[in-house]
């Protein structure tokens, strides 16, 4: 298969290209050459800019394209329209963050997606999900019945640049009492980047179309499971309301944690993935993912000093 990857040198794109090359596909990467430009010398590299310079893609053809780096609808529209006559199949990597809210367990691919409250192209904040939803629509409009939309949950594992999971195995590795948000049985959903990449490639090979939530099965993992997979032996489970009172930020200060305070998010980590499971998505043991996580960079998670302060305040509360 002749495969075009938009991006292809960072996190999911990187692992998808590795998988494609290992399976014998002829891979072309299109990107600006700014992130890991020396990766994959055996692949074809086309340089350009999605936002204004797609000339390297003109007068070419591939069997399929995987778009791992589309965030702005206008930009995605340009690549989708240009490639509509150049590929048979277009995969767009989106996010479960497209959904308007998560008021109950079992949100599936038919749930309403979020809408922008004001015009913006800032994909770093609250508009991230609605912008991704609009990107999906642009691809489907340009390539009707030829589009695969993958909506991953939290992607974790080797080369993760975010620390959204990495904090926990590296924190446990540091030793001492580990502060974690109670209750231990709260659900967690995530997917190892290698499992997601391999499954996405199989879907591309099969020419599958449609929309798929792609993360671990709802209820399969708990916060306690995550810490156990990281090898934690001394965990202090701290009440979520106390943490909020102390100004601890969900998801960033304590990765994976979403409190139960806002009912609109009560089903966030209980999303339905039955379509992806039926299509063959599988999951490696969580301890393997924890073992292979990269070094913690401090982008997310509590500093040692802040964690110690919180533990002291929690005990002082009696």
DRENDOKE-751766 format. One record per residue (C-alpha): residue number from 1; residue in three letters; x, y, z. Coordinates in pm, 1 decimal. Layout:
resi / resn / east / north / up
NUM / ALA / X / Y / Z
...
//
This chain:
resi / resn / east / north / up
1 / UNK / 0.0 / 0.0 / 0.0
2 / UNK / 117.6 / 350.9 / -80.3
3 / UNK / 47.3 / 546.5 / 237.4
4 / UNK / 69.8 / 921.8 / 291.1
5 / UNK / 100.5 / 1043.2 / 649.5
6 / UNK / 42.2 / 1408.6 / 733.6
7 / UNK / 279.5 / 1461.3 / 1024.6
8 / UNK / 431.8 / 1125.9 / 1106.8
9 / UNK / 728.3 / 1208.8 / 1331.2
10 / UNK / 561.9 / 1279.9 / 1666.0
11 / UNK / 391.2 / 1039.7 / 1907.8
12 / UNK / 97.5 / 866.0 / 1735.3
13 / UNK / 217.0 / 955.3 / 1385.9
14 / UNK / 561.9 / 823.6 / 1466.7
15 / UNK / 431.6 / 489.1 / 1587.9
16 / UNK / 191.6 / 459.7 / 1298.0
17 / UNK / 476.8 / 510.4 / 1050.0
18 / UNK / 690.8 / 255.1 / 1234.8
19 / UNK / 407.8 / 4.1 / 1210.5
20 / UNK / 344.6 / 78.6 / 843.0
21 / UNK / 710.4 / 36.9 / 748.1
22 / UNK / 733.6 / -285.9 / 947.9
23 / UNK / 436.3 / -419.4 / 751.6
24 / UNK / 604.1 / -341.1 / 421.0
25 / UNK / 405.6 / -38.7 / 311.2
26 / UNK / 555.9 / 237.4 / 100.0
27 / UNK / 529.3 / 546.0 / 319.0
28 / UNK / 542.1 / 915.4 / 231.5
29 / UNK / 557.6 / 1175.5 / 509.0
30 / UNK / 442.3 / 1533.3 / 457.5
31 / UNK / 543.3 / 1784.4 / 724.4
32 / UNK / 751.5 / 2094.8 / 789.9
33 / UNK / 1059.0 / 1897.5 / 892.8
34 / UNK / 1074.4 / 2063.2 / 1234.8
35 / UNK / 1012.0 / 1761.1 / 1462.7
36 / UNK / 1251.1 / 1464.7 / 1449.3
37 / UNK / 1337.9 / 1531.3 / 1083.6
38 / UNK / 1593.5 / 1248.9 / 1070.7
39 / UNK / 1342.6 / 975.9 / 1153.3
40 / UNK / 1257.1 / 713.4 / 891.1
41 / UNK / 1526.5 / 761.3 / 624.9
42 / UNK / 1371.3 / 468.7 / 436.5
43 / UNK / 1049.1 / 667.3 / 382.3
44 / UNK / 985.9 / 945.8 / 131.4
45 / UNK / 983.3 / 1291.9 / 290.1
46 / UNK / 790.4 / 1582.0 / 139.7
47 / UNK / 835.1 / 1924.8 / 294.2
48 / UNK / 568.2 / 2189.1 / 311.8
49 / UNK / 321.3 / 2359.7 / 542.1
50 / UNK / -40.0 / 2256.2 / 583.0
51 / UNK / -127.6 / 2616.9 / 642.5
52 / UNK / -38.7 / 2763.3 / 305.7
53 / UNK / 199.3 / 2538.6 / 113.5
54 / UNK / 63.9 / 2202.6 / -3.1
55 / UNK / 244.6 / 2219.1 / -336.2
56 / UNK / 454.0 / 1908.4 / -265.0
57 / UNK / 131.4 / 1703.2 / -261.8
58 / UNK / 12.6 / 1817.9 / -603.5
59 / UNK / 4.4 / 1577.0 / -899.6
60 / UNK / 66.4 / 1276.3 / -676.1
61 / UNK / -146.8 / 979.6 / -572.1
62 / UNK / -156.6 / 733.1 / -283.4
63 / UNK / -385.2 / 452.2 / -175.2
64 / UNK / -462.1 / 617.2 / 157.5
65 / UNK / -372.9 / 909.8 / 379.8
66 / UNK / -363.0 / 932.6 / 759.4
67 / UNK / -398.6 / 1281.3 / 906.4
68 / UNK / -247.1 / 1287.6 / 1254.9
69 / UNK / -206.4 / 1662.7 / 1293.7
70 / UNK / -527.0 / 1837.4 / 1189.7
71 / UNK / -661.1 / 2089.9 / 1440.3
72 / UNK / -802.4 / 2385.3 / 1244.6
73 / UNK / -1098.8 / 2329.3 / 1009.7
74 / UNK / -975.4 / 2570.4 / 744.1
75 / UNK / -639.0 / 2394.4 / 728.8
76 / UNK / -790.5 / 2047.2 / 724.2
77 / UNK / -1031.8 / 2151.3 / 450.0
78 / UNK / -739.9 / 2248.6 / 226.7
79 / UNK / -563.9 / 1914.0 / 256.6
80 / UNK / -884.7 / 1711.9 / 228.9
81 / UNK / -998.4 / 1891.9 / -84.8
82 / UNK / -655.4 / 1863.3 / -245.7
83 / UNK / -627.2 / 1492.4 / -165.8
84 / UNK / -985.4 / 1398.9 / -253.6
85 / UNK / -874.9 / 1310.2 / -605.4
86 / UNK / -539.3 / 1167.9 / -500.2
87 / UNK / -632.7 / 902.1 / -242.5
88 / UNK / -897.8 / 632.9 / -207.9
89 / UNK / -925.9 / 656.4 / 170.7
90 / UNK / -873.2 / 933.8 / 429.4
91 / UNK / -819.6 / 866.6 / 800.5
92 / UNK / -859.7 / 1160.9 / 1035.0
93 / UNK / -736.2 / 1125.6 / 1392.8
94 / UNK / -977.8 / 1318.1 / 1612.6
95 / UNK / -1056.1 / 1286.7 / 1985.6
96 / UNK / -1333.1 / 1183.1 / 2224.4
97 / UNK / -1309.6 / 1545.7 / 2332.4
98 / UNK / -1543.0 / 1633.1 / 2043.9
99 / UNK / -1849.4 / 1542.5 / 2249.9
100 / UNK / -2050.5 / 1829.3 / 2392.5
101 / UNK / -2066.8 / 1669.9 / 2737.8
102 / UNK / -2047.4 / 1336.0 / 2919.1
103 / UNK / -2353.2 / 1333.8 / 3146.3
104 / UNK / -2373.6 / 954.7 / 3178.8
105 / UNK / -2172.7 / 639.7 / 3106.5
106 / UNK / -2187.6 / 491.6 / 2758.9
107 / UNK / -2148.6 / 796.6 / 2535.1
108 / UNK / -2111.0 / 653.5 / 2185.0
109 / UNK / -2030.6 / 785.0 / 1838.4
110 / UNK / -2384.3 / 915.7 / 1784.9
111 / UNK / -2369.5 / 1161.3 / 2077.8
112 / UNK / -2385.9 / 1536.2 / 2000.7
113 / UNK / -2053.4 / 1707.8 / 1944.9
114 / UNK / -1955.9 / 2043.8 / 2089.2
115 / UNK / -1994.6 / 2374.2 / 1907.3
116 / UNK / -1780.5 / 2684.5 / 1914.9
117 / UNK / -1914.8 / 2962.2 / 2132.4
118 / UNK / -1713.2 / 3218.3 / 1935.7
119 / UNK / -1496.2 / 3215.2 / 1624.5
120 / UNK / -1145.0 / 3098.2 / 1704.1
121 / UNK / -862.5 / 2885.0 / 1572.2
122 / UNK / -703.8 / 2839.4 / 1914.4
123 / UNK / -691.5 / 2462.1 / 1959.5
124 / UNK / -500.0 / 2481.9 / 2288.1
125 / UNK / -797.6 / 2558.4 / 2511.0
126 / UNK / -1172.1 / 2490.1 / 2542.6
127 / UNK / -1221.6 / 2513.0 / 2165.6
128 / UNK / -1005.3 / 2205.2 / 2103.1
129 / UNK / -1295.3 / 1958.7 / 2090.1
130 / UNK / -1535.5 / 2170.6 / 1882.3
131 / UNK / -1255.7 / 2252.4 / 1635.3
132 / UNK / -1176.8 / 1883.0 / 1598.2
133 / UNK / -1545.4 / 1812.7 / 1534.5
134 / UNK / -1547.0 / 2072.4 / 1257.2
135 / UNK / -1229.6 / 1916.3 / 1112.7
136 / UNK / -1406.8 / 1579.4 / 1097.6
137 / UNK / -1691.4 / 1740.2 / 904.5
138 / UNK / -1451.6 / 1896.1 / 654.3
139 / UNK / -1292.2 / 1560.4 / 575.6
140 / UNK / -1624.3 / 1382.8 / 544.7
141 / UNK / -1755.1 / 1657.8 / 318.8
142 / UNK / -1454.5 / 1630.8 / 86.8
143 / UNK / -1441.9 / 1249.1 / 81.5
144 / UNK / -1792.4 / 1115.9 / 149.8
145 / UNK / -1804.4 / 743.1 / 227.1
146 / UNK / -1424.2 / 727.6 / 206.8
147 / UNK / -1343.4 / 861.3 / 554.5
148 / UNK / -1236.2 / 687.8 / 873.8
149 / UNK / -1258.3 / 905.3 / 1186.4
150 / UNK / -1070.7 / 775.5 / 1491.2
151 / UNK / -1163.1 / 937.1 / 1822.3
152 / UNK / -900.1 / 831.0 / 2076.0
153 / UNK / -920.7 / 885.2 / 2444.7
154 / UNK / -602.7 / 957.7 / 2638.1
155 / UNK / -308.3 / 823.9 / 2434.9
156 / UNK / -14.7 / 708.6 / 2648.1
157 / UNK / 312.7 / 523.0 / 2619.0
158 / UNK / 654.4 / 570.2 / 2457.2
159 / UNK / 731.6 / 917.0 / 2317.6
160 / UNK / 432.7 / 1075.7 / 2493.8
161 / UNK / 514.8 / 1450.2 / 2506.2
162 / UNK / 235.9 / 1544.3 / 2748.3
163 / UNK / 309.3 / 1379.7 / 3088.5
164 / UNK / -65.0 / 1311.6 / 3121.7
165 / UNK / 11.1 / 949.3 / 3213.6
166 / UNK / 389.5 / 956.1 / 3247.2
167 / UNK / 371.6 / 1141.4 / 3579.7
168 / UNK / 239.4 / 833.8 / 3760.9
169 / UNK / 502.6 / 568.6 / 3678.7
170 / UNK / 781.7 / 820.5 / 3721.8
171 / UNK / 630.0 / 945.9 / 4049.7
172 / UNK / 609.3 / 592.3 / 4187.6
173 / UNK / 966.0 / 532.8 / 4074.0
174 / UNK / 1079.2 / 830.2 / 4285.1
175 / UNK / 955.0 / 656.8 / 4599.8
176 / UNK / 783.2 / 770.6 / 4917.0
177 / UNK / 416.8 / 829.3 / 4985.0
178 / UNK / 221.6 / 890.0 / 4664.5
179 / UNK / -74.9 / 1128.1 / 4681.2
180 / UNK / -364.5 / 1008.2 / 4467.8
181 / UNK / -723.5 / 1132.9 / 4433.5
182 / UNK / -988.9 / 921.7 / 4604.3
183 / UNK / -1176.3 / 702.4 / 4544.1
184 / UNK / -940.6 / 427.9 / 4424.5
185 / UNK / -1217.2 / 264.8 / 4221.7
186 / UNK / -1285.7 / 567.0 / 3999.4
187 / UNK / -1271.7 / 464.9 / 3632.2
188 / UNK / -987.3 / 547.1 / 3395.7
189 / UNK / -975.2 / 513.2 / 3016.7
190 / UNK / -657.8 / 524.8 / 2808.5
191 / UNK / -490.8 / 354.5 / 2512.9
192 / UNK / -127.1 / 270.0 / 2449.7
193 / UNK / 0.6 / 453.9 / 2142.3
194 / UNK / 138.3 / 130.6 / 1995.9
195 / UNK / -197.1 / -45.5 / 2020.4
196 / UNK / -378.3 / 251.5 / 1869.8
197 / UNK / -128.3 / 286.3 / 1584.5
198 / UNK / -136.8 / -82.5 / 1492.6
199 / UNK / -517.3 / -94.8 / 1499.6
200 / UNK / -555.1 / 226.1 / 1299.9
201 / UNK / -322.1 / 89.8 / 1033.3
202 / UNK / -523.5 / -232.4 / 1009.7
203 / UNK / -838.8 / -26.7 / 964.8
204 / UNK / -668.8 / 167.5 / 684.1
205 / UNK / -552.4 / -154.2 / 517.6
206 / UNK / -909.0 / -285.7 / 525.2
207 / UNK / -1052.5 / 39.0 / 389.8
208 / UNK / -1282.7 / 76.4 / 690.0
209 / UNK / -1498.2 / 387.6 / 702.9
210 / UNK / -1704.7 / 542.4 / 979.5
211 / UNK / -1639.0 / 685.6 / 1324.6
212 / UNK / -1486.6 / 494.8 / 1615.9
213 / UNK / -1419.2 / 585.2 / 1978.6
214 / UNK / -1080.7 / 430.7 / 2055.6
215 / UNK / -977.5 / 383.9 / 2416.4
216 / UNK / -992.9 / 112.8 / 2682.8
217 / UNK / -1329.3 / -48.4 / 2763.7
218 / UNK / -1540.8 / 141.5 / 3017.6
219 / UNK / -1490.9 / 4.6 / 3366.7
220 / UNK / -1192.5 / -208.5 / 3269.2
221 / UNK / -941.6 / 13.5 / 3452.3
222 / UNK / -951.8 / 207.8 / 3778.0
223 / UNK / -714.6 / 459.5 / 3931.1
224 / UNK / -600.6 / 186.0 / 4168.5
225 / UNK / -522.2 / -35.9 / 3868.4
226 / UNK / -304.4 / 237.9 / 3719.1
227 / UNK / -103.8 / 282.9 / 4036.8
228 / UNK / -71.7 / -91.9 / 4085.6
229 / UNK / 61.2 / -125.9 / 3730.5
230 / UNK / 315.1 / 143.9 / 3816.0
231 / UNK / 425.9 / -58.6 / 4118.3
232 / UNK / 291.3 / 175.8 / 4386.8
233 / UNK / 312.9 / 37.5 / 4740.1
234 / UNK / 244.3 / 344.0 / 4958.3
235 / UNK / -54.4 / 541.0 / 4828.6
236 / UNK / -239.1 / 808.6 / 5025.4
237 / UNK / -589.1 / 846.1 / 4882.0
238 / UNK / -699.5 / 1205.6 / 4933.8
239 / UNK / -1059.7 / 1323.9 / 4908.4
240 / UNK / -1137.1 / 1498.3 / 4579.4
241 / UNK / -1330.5 / 1782.8 / 4740.8
242 / UNK / -1032.8 / 1859.5 / 4962.4
243 / UNK / -803.1 / 1867.4 / 4660.0
244 / UNK / -1033.2 / 2110.1 / 4479.7
245 / UNK / -1047.1 / 2330.7 / 4789.7
246 / UNK / -666.0 / 2336.6 / 4784.8
247 / UNK / -663.9 / 2456.8 / 4425.2
248 / UNK / -546.6 / 2130.3 / 4270.8
249 / UNK / -633.6 / 2128.4 / 3902.3
250 / UNK / -800.5 / 1822.5 / 3757.6
251 / UNK / -622.7 / 1641.1 / 3473.2
252 / UNK / -310.6 / 1861.4 / 3489.3
253 / UNK / -196.4 / 1873.2 / 3854.7
254 / UNK / -318.1 / 1516.2 / 3899.2
255 / UNK / -322.3 / 1351.5 / 3555.5
256 / UNK / -614.2 / 1117.2 / 3476.0
257 / UNK / -827.2 / 1272.8 / 3750.3
258 / UNK / -1168.2 / 1425.7 / 3679.4
259 / UNK / -1370.8 / 1500.1 / 3993.7
260 / UNK / -1735.7 / 1406.8 / 4029.1
261 / UNK / -1836.8 / 1767.4 / 4105.6
262 / UNK / -1957.3 / 1852.4 / 3754.5
263 / UNK / -2235.1 / 1612.5 / 3641.4
264 / UNK / -2169.7 / 1701.1 / 3277.3
265 / UNK / -1841.3 / 1506.8 / 3308.6
266 / UNK / -1962.7 / 1209.5 / 3512.4
267 / UNK / -1928.0 / 972.9 / 3214.4
268 / UNK / -1604.0 / 1112.0 / 3074.4
269 / UNK / -1398.1 / 802.3 / 3152.3
270 / UNK / -1679.7 / 559.1 / 3074.9
271 / UNK / -1712.9 / 615.4 / 2699.5
272 / UNK / -1855.9 / 334.6 / 2485.7
273 / UNK / -1592.5 / 168.2 / 2264.7
274 / UNK / -1790.0 / -134.0 / 2148.7
275 / UNK / -1748.7 / -42.1 / 1779.9
276 / UNK / -1369.9 / -34.6 / 1807.7
277 / UNK / -1361.8 / -357.6 / 2006.2
278 / UNK / -1574.5 / -527.6 / 1742.0
279 / UNK / -1328.8 / -396.1 / 1481.6
280 / UNK / -1035.7 / -558.4 / 1659.8
281 / UNK / -887.1 / -295.5 / 1893.4
282 / UNK / -679.9 / -475.7 / 2157.3
283 / UNK / -477.8 / -364.3 / 2457.4
284 / UNK / -142.9 / -468.6 / 2599.8
285 / UNK / -94.8 / -511.0 / 2977.7
286 / UNK / -94.6 / -178.7 / 3159.0
287 / UNK / 228.8 / -257.2 / 3343.1
288 / UNK / 403.6 / -274.3 / 3004.1
289 / UNK / 275.7 / 72.7 / 2918.7
290 / UNK / 388.6 / 205.0 / 3257.9
291 / UNK / 732.5 / 47.8 / 3220.1
292 / UNK / 783.1 / 199.5 / 2873.8
293 / UNK / 663.8 / 550.9 / 2958.2
294 / UNK / 922.7 / 822.6 / 2888.3
295 / UNK / 1091.8 / 1042.9 / 3144.1
296 / UNK / 871.3 / 1289.4 / 3331.9
297 / UNK / 930.7 / 1645.2 / 3211.7
298 / UNK / 711.5 / 1828.3 / 3462.2
299 / UNK / 452.8 / 1943.1 / 3207.5
300 / UNK / 181.2 / 1783.1 / 3420.0
301 / UNK / 166.4 / 1653.8 / 3774.2
302 / UNK / 251.8 / 1784.9 / 4118.7
303 / UNK / 598.9 / 1901.1 / 4209.8
304 / UNK / 749.6 / 1714.9 / 4507.2
305 / UNK / 714.5 / 2027.4 / 4719.1
306 / UNK / 348.4 / 2078.8 / 4632.9
307 / UNK / 267.6 / 1712.9 / 4693.6
308 / UNK / 431.4 / 1728.6 / 5038.3
309 / UNK / 232.6 / 2042.8 / 5124.2
310 / UNK / -92.8 / 1875.4 / 5030.0
311 / UNK / -16.9 / 1561.1 / 5228.0
312 / UNK / 65.9 / 1771.4 / 5534.7
313 / UNK / -255.7 / 1972.3 / 5498.2
314 / UNK / -461.0 / 1654.5 / 5450.9
315 / UNK / -325.0 / 1501.6 / 5770.5
316 / UNK / -368.2 / 1827.3 / 5961.6
317 / UNK / -734.2 / 1820.4 / 5873.4
318 / UNK / -762.0 / 1513.3 / 6091.0
//
